[in-house]
Amino acid sequence: MKKLLLLLLCVPLIVSGQVQQLDAIIQDDASNFLEAYFSPLGQSFGAGLNNGWYNTAKPHKLGGFDV
């Protein structure tokens, strides 16, 4: 009975230490995943801004086109 009581008292202490480590691991993974998820957004936004130099909304003359 004493061993069972000691085991029941020690288990929460051991588990709480592991939960704190798990929390740190999850935060690191989440930051890595978010960075990887949003990196194409920045690249596509930059490509869209750069693409504006070549296209115009101005109507062309007859037979005109963008080069």
Secondary structure, 3 states (H helix, E strand, C coil): CHHHHHHHHHHHHHHHHHHHHHHHHHHHHHHHHHHHHHHHHHHHHHHHHHHCCCCCCCCCCCCCCCC
